[in-house]
Amino acid sequence: MSNQLLILIALAGFFLLLFLIIRVKLHAFVALLLVSLIVGVLSGMPLNNVVTSMQAGMAGTLGFIAVVVGLGAMFGHMIEISGGAERIARTMIKRFGEGKAQWALGVTGFFVAIPVFFDVGFIILIPVVYGLAKKTGKSLLYYGLPLLAGLAVTHSFIPPTPGPMAAANLLGAELGWVILFGIIAGIPAMAVAGPLFAKFISKKIHVDVPDFMNLEEMEYEKELPSFKLVTTLILIPIVLILLNSFSALILEEGTVLRDSLTFLGHPFVALIIATILTFTFLGTKRGYSRQELQDIASRALEPAGMIILVTGASGVFKQVLIDSGVGEVMGAMMANTTLPPIVLAFLIAAVVRIAIGSATVAMVTAAGLTAPFISILGLEGPVLGLLVIAIASGATVLSHVNDSGFWLVGRFLGLNVKDTLKTWTVMETIIGLVGFIIVLLLAIIIY
């Protein structure tokens, strides 16, 4: 089969995937599997090989993702249930002072979204935003957008959140580099899209606390855990993973210290340690029974299951592209293009994001499409981490009416569609563009 025909099959598969998800409303998990099957058959693979390739793609992806996302979900849910997120918000506002509450909320969102899903973190912390807006008389956007920017940046840029974790796995990127570059790109993105943009747009659009929100009912009455304990628990897996990556650069292979850091810094081990400590210090030692903790862990896995399946299906798509020969042809084509791989990865993710809506689905789909080119282009080391953040940046821009986050934010901030586009959509786009600019600058510095 000619190379041109293989390229056409790959492009047709991509547009078919978008059509099935957007117009047919087929779930992303089923759509990815169906398109993988069709691309494999049309590319001339033996029928038995198509199924074998799909199985290998699912197994190879889930062997890592299922463990990490499952542990991360339980870890985050325990922090959520215990009131850890509220403790971070209250302490940060107290330490920054009410005059700098914008920055406190941005930093709070940045930390809280490491273990807690974006929408959950927003719903938990929005009462703090309501209280500040009510007290100061400022627009709800003045405080709400910095919180949203912090949550959104970490949700897209920093593992162990599902999107960057899945993209890193599909591209073979070392998590330490992804975390490091995610932090470097994420902090300025949060600052510009959060406090700075909020200060500007809140003067243009004044939003009061929605009448349907009862502040008294939303007050958190349970005794909260200490700030030091919660932040320590959140930082444990991040620090262990970073130490693993840095040990490879500064320590000789085979030494006891490096082997120990490599073991402790593997995402499996780091998250097991963090999860056990979280359930011990925020659960058992604060009066939760064993049955209650088991119920909390079980509930945490329910939303995680869908993320795991969609990510596994993206692994299937990637494997079929590789085994059918499409990946090799597209890799050769990319090698001859004038656009750098980082720019292409950003553009692919942005197209999928705009078309599908979900940032996580956009990341795993874009990573699945980009992965076959990695070995052909000879990419390895830190550049793979930059590719992940480029994909994350593209998967963040232009959130609009096909994104569930768009409607969630609009409802809780009391915005109509037009104002949600002017605020939330612009904020998300700023995050994506600033993150992408930082990635390009890092690529120039490193290479």
C-alpha positions in Angstrom: 0.0 0.0 0.0 1.3 3.4 -0.9 2.4 5.9 1.6 -0.1 8.5 0.4 -2.9 6.1 0.9 -1.8 5.3 4.4 -1.7 9.0 5.2 -5.3 9.4 3.8 -6.4 6.5 6.0 -4.9 8.1 9.1 -6.5 11.5 8.3 -9.8 9.8 7.6 -9.6 7.9 10.9 -8.9 11.2 12.8 -11.9 13.0 11.2 -14.1 9.9 11.7 -13.1 10.0 15.4 -14.2 13.6 15.7 -17.5 12.9 13.9 -18.4 10.0 16.1 -17.8 11.9 19.3 -19.2 15.3 18.2 -22.2 14.4 16.0 -23.0 10.8 16.8 -22.4 11.4 20.5 -20.6 8.1 20.8 -18.6 7.8 23.9 -14.9 8.5 23.4 -13.9 5.0 24.7 -16.1 3.2 22.0 -15.2 5.7 19.3 -11.4 5.2 19.8 -11.8 1.4 19.7 -14.0 1.5 16.6 -11.7 3.9 14.7 -8.7 1.8 15.7 -10.4 -1.2 14.2 -11.3 0.5 11.0 -7.8 2.1 10.5 -6.2 -1.3 11.1 -8.4 -3.1 8.6 -8.2 -0.4 5.9 -4.4 -0.1 6.2 -4.1 -3.8 5.1 -3.2 -5.4 8.4 -4.1 -9.1 8.6 -7.4 -9.3 10.5 -6.0 -11.3 13.4 -3.1 -8.9 13.7 -5.6 -6.0 14.1 -7.2 -7.5 17.2 -3.8 -8.5 18.6 -2.5 -5.0 18.1 -5.5 -3.6 19.9 -5.1 -5.9 22.8 -1.4 -5.1 23.1 -2.1 -1.4 23.0 -4.7 -1.6 25.8 -2.5 -3.9 27.9 0.6 -1.8 27.5 -1.2 1.4 28.4 -3.3 0.2 31.3 -0.4 -1.6 32.9 0.8 1.8 34.1 -2.2 4.1 33.9 -4.7 1.9 35.8 -2.4 1.7 38.8 -1.4 5.4 38.9 -4.9 6.9 38.2 -6.5 4.5 40.7 -4.1 5.4 43.5 -4.2 9.1 42.6 -8.0 9.1 42.8 -8.1 7.5 46.3 -5.3 9.8 47.5 -7.2 12.9 46.2 -10.6 11.8 47.5 -9.3 11.4 51.0 -7.8 14.9 51.0 -11.2 16.2 49.6 -13.3 14.4 52.2 -11.1 15.3 55.2 -11.4 19.0 54.4 -7.7 19.3 53.3 -8.6 21.5 50.4 -10.5 24.0 52.6 -7.6 24.1 55.0 -5.2 25.1 52.2 -7.5 27.8 51.0 -8.1 29.4 54.4 -4.5 29.3 55.4 -3.2 30.7 52.2 -5.7 33.6 52.3 -4.7 34.3 55.9 -1.0 34.3 55.1 -1.3 36.4 51.9 -3.7 38.8 53.5 -7.1 39.8 52.1 -5.5 42.4 49.8 -3.6 39.6 48.0 -6.4 37.0 48.2 -6.3 36.7 44.4 -2.8 35.3 44.6 -3.7 33.1 47.5 -6.6 31.6 45.6 -4.4 31.0 42.5 -1.7 29.2 44.6 -4.5 27.3 46.5 -6.0 26.0 43.2 -2.5 25.1 41.9 -1.8 22.9 45.0 -5.3 21.5 45.4 -5.6 20.2 41.8 -2.6 18.0 42.2 -4.5 15.3 44.1 -8.2 16.5 43.5 -10.0 16.5 40.2 -10.6 20.0 38.7 -14.4 20.1 39.1 -14.4 18.7 42.6 -11.7 21.2 43.7 -13.8 24.1 42.2 -17.0 23.0 43.9 -15.3 22.6 47.3 -13.5 26.0 47.2 -16.2 28.2 45.5 -17.7 29.1 48.9 -14.5 30.8 49.9 -14.7 32.9 46.7 -18.4 33.8 47.4 -17.5 34.9 51.0 -14.7 37.2 49.8 -16.8 38.7 47.0 -19.7 39.3 49.5 -17.3 40.9 52.0 -15.4 43.2 49.7 -18.2 44.0 47.1 -15.8 43.1 44.3 -16.9 41.2 41.2 -17.0 37.5 41.7 -14.6 37.2 38.8 -11.9 39.0 40.7 -11.6 36.0 43.0 -13.1 33.2 41.0 -10.8 33.4 38.0 -7.5 33.1 39.9 -8.9 30.0 41.7 -10.0 28.5 38.3 -6.6 29.4 36.7 -4.7 27.6 39.5 -6.9 24.5 39.2 -6.9 24.5 35.4 -3.1 24.8 35.2 -2.4 21.9 37.5 -5.2 19.8 36.0 -3.5 20.1 32.5 0.2 20.4 33.3 1.2 18.5 36.4 1.0 14.7 37.1 -0.4 12.8 38.8 -3.5 14.4 37.3 -4.9 12.0 34.6 -4.3 14.0 31.4 -0.5 14.7 31.6 0.0 11.3 33.3 -1.6 9.6 30.3 0.2 11.7 27.7 3.6 11.1 29.4 2.9 7.3 29.4 1.9 7.3 25.7 5.0 9.3 24.7 7.4 7.5 27.0 8.3 10.7 28.8 9.9 10.6 32.3 7.5 12.0 34.8 10.2 14.0 36.6 10.7 16.1 33.5 7.0 16.5 32.9 6.5 17.7 36.5 9.4 20.1 36.4 8.4 21.7 33.0 4.8 21.7 34.1 5.7 23.8 37.2 8.0 26.1 35.2 5.3 26.7 32.5 2.3 26.5 34.9 3.3 29.2 37.4 3.5 32.1 34.9 0.4 30.8 33.1 -1.5 30.8 36.3 -0.3 34.3 37.2 -1.2 35.9 33.8 -4.5 34.0 33.3 -5.5 34.3 37.0 -4.8 37.4 39.1 -3.7 39.6 36.2 -6.5 38.8 33.8 -9.1 38.8 36.6 -8.1 42.3 37.7 -8.7 43.5 34.1 -11.9 41.6 33.3 -13.6 42.2 36.6 -13.6 45.9 35.9 -15.5 45.2 32.6 -17.9 42.6 33.9 -19.3 42.9 37.4 -20.8 39.6 38.8 -22.5 39.3 42.1 -22.8 36.0 44.1 -25.7 34.1 42.5 -29.0 34.3 44.5 -29.4 30.5 44.3 -26.2 30.0 46.3 -26.9 29.8 50.1 -23.6 30.7 51.8 -24.7 29.6 55.2 -25.4 26.1 54.1 -22.1 25.8 52.3 -20.0 26.6 55.4 -17.6 23.8 56.3 -18.2 22.8 60.0 -15.9 19.8 60.4 -12.6 20.4 62.1 -10.0 20.8 59.4 -6.6 19.0 59.3 -3.5 21.2 59.7 -2.1 23.1 56.7 1.4 21.6 57.3 0.1 18.0 57.2 -2.0 18.5 54.0 0.8 20.2 52.0 3.3 17.6 53.2 1.1 14.8 52.0 0.5 16.4 48.6 4.2 17.1 48.1 5.4 13.6 49.0 4.8 11.9 45.7 5.9 15.0 43.7 9.2 15.2 45.5 9.9 11.5 45.3 9.3 11.4 41.5 11.5 14.5 41.0 14.3 12.9 43.1 14.1 9.9 40.9 14.6 11.9 37.8 17.4 14.1 39.2 19.2 11.1 40.6 19.8 9.8 37.1 21.6 13.0 36.3 23.9 13.3 39.3 24.4 9.8 40.7 26.3 6.9 39.1 24.2 3.9 38.0 24.3 1.0 40.4 24.9 2.9 43.6 22.7 2.1 46.6 21.4 5.7 46.8 20.4 5.9 43.2 18.7 2.5 43.2 16.8 3.5 46.3 15.7 6.9 44.9 14.7 5.1 41.6 12.6 2.7 43.5 11.0 5.2 45.8 10.4 7.7 43.0 8.6 5.3 40.7 5.0 6.6 40.4 3.7 3.3 41.7 5.7 3.4 44.9 5.5 7.2 45.4 1.7 7.1 45.2 1.3 4.0 47.3 3.3 5.7 50.1 1.3 8.9 49.7 -2.0 7.1 49.7 -1.3 5.0 52.8 0.0 8.1 54.7 -3.1 10.1 53.6 -5.5 7.4 54.7 -3.6 7.0 58.0 -3.2 10.7 59.0 -6.3 12.1 57.5 -8.4 9.0 58.0 -7.6 6.6 60.9 -6.0 9.2 63.1 -9.0 11.6 62.7 -11.6 9.1 63.7 -12.7 7.4 60.4 -13.5 3.7 60.8 -12.0 1.1 58.5 -15.4 0.6 56.8 -15.7 4.4 56.1 -12.2 4.4 54.6 -13.0 1.5 52.4 -16.2 3.3 51.2 -14.2 6.4 50.5 -11.6 4.4 48.5 -14.4 2.7 46.5 -16.2 5.9 45.7 -12.9 7.4 44.5 -12.5 4.7 41.9 -15.9 5.3 40.2 -14.9 8.4 38.2 -11.3 7.1 37.8 -12.6 4.1 35.9 -13.9 6.1 33.0 -10.6 8.0 32.7 -8.7 4.7 32.7 -10.8 3.2 29.9 -10.5 6.2 27.7 -6.8 6.3 28.2 -6.5 2.6 27.4 -8.4 3.1 24.2 -6.1 5.9 23.2 -3.2 3.4 23.7 -5.1 1.0 21.3 -5.3 3.8 18.7 -1.5 4.5 19.1 -0.6 0.8 18.8 -2.7 0.3 15.6 -1.1 3.4 14.0 2.4 1.9 14.8 1.7 -1.7 13.7 -0.2 -0.7 10.5 2.8 1.3 9.3 0.9 4.6 9.4 3.1 5.9 12.2 6.3 5.3 10.3 5.0 7.1 7.2 3.7 10.0 9.2 6.9 10.2 11.2 8.9 10.4 8.0 6.6 13.2 6.8 7.0 15.1 10.1 10.8 14.8 9.8 10.6 16.6 6.5 8.3 19.4 7.7 9.5 22.8 8.7 7.4 22.8 11.8 9.1 21.6 15.0 7.5 18.5 16.7 6.6 20.7 19.7 4.5 23.0 17.5 2.9 20.1 15.7 2.0 18.5 19.0 0.4 21.7 20.3 -1.6 22.2 17.1 -2.9 18.6 17.1 -4.0 18.9 20.7 -5.6 22.3 20.1 -7.7 21.0 17.1 -8.9 18.0 19.2 -9.7 20.2 22.2 -11.7 22.7 20.1 -13.6 19.8 18.4 -14.2 17.5 21.3 -14.2 19.7 24.4 -12.6 17.5 27.0 -9.0 18.5 27.9 -8.2 15.0 29.1 -9.5 13.3 26.0 -7.7 15.9 23.8 -4.4 15.1 25.6 -4.7 11.4 25.3 -5.8 11.5 21.7 -3.1 14.0 20.7 -0.5 11.9 22.5 -1.7 8.8 20.8 -1.4 10.5 17.4 2.1 11.9 18.3 3.6 8.8 19.9 4.3 6.9 16.6 6.7 9.7 15.5 8.9 9.6 18.6 11.3 6.9 17.7 11.4 7.9 14.1 12.4 11.4 14.9 14.9 10.2 17.6 13.3 12.2 20.4 14.3 11.3 23.9 15.0 12.7 27.4 13.8 16.2 28.4 12.3 17.0 25.0 9.6 14.3 25.6 8.6 16.2 28.8 8.4 19.4 26.7 6.2 17.6 24.2 3.8 16.6 27.0 3.4 20.2 28.2 3.0 21.4 24.6 0.1 18.9 24.2 -1.3 20.0 27.5 -1.1 23.6 26.4 -2.9 22.9 23.2 -5.5 20.8 25.1 -6.3 23.8 27.3 -7.1 26.5 24.8 -10.5 27.7 23.7 -12.8 25.8 26.0 -16.4 26.5 24.8 -19.9 25.1 24.8 -18.8 21.5 24.1 -16.8 21.4 27.3 -18.5 20.4 30.6 -16.2 22.7 32.5 -17.6 25.7 30.5 -21.1 25.0 31.9 -19.9 24.2 35.4 -18.1 27.5 35.7 -20.9 29.5 34.1 -23.4 28.1 36.6 -21.4 28.6 39.8 -20.3 32.1 38.8 -23.8 33.0 37.5 -22.6 33.9 34.0 -24.5 33.7 30.7 -23.0 32.1 27.7 -21.6 35.4 26.3 -19.9 36.3 29.5 -18.5 32.8 30.1 -16.9 33.0 26.7 -15.4 36.4 27.6 -14.0 35.1 30.9 -13.5 31.4 31.2 -12.7 30.8 27.5 -10.3 33.6 27.4 -8.7 32.5 30.7 -8.2 29.0 29.4 -6.7 30.3 26.1 -4.3 32.5 28.0 -3.1 29.5 30.0 -2.6 27.4 26.9 -0.7 30.2 25.0 1.5 31.2 27.9 2.3 27.6 28.7 3.2 27.0 25.0 5.4 30.1 24.9 7.3 28.9 28.0 7.7 25.4 26.4 9.2 27.0 23.2 11.6 29.1 25.3 12.7 26.0 27.3 13.2 24.1 24.0 15.5 26.9 22.7 17.5 27.0 26.0 17.9 23.2 26.3 18.6 22.5 22.6 
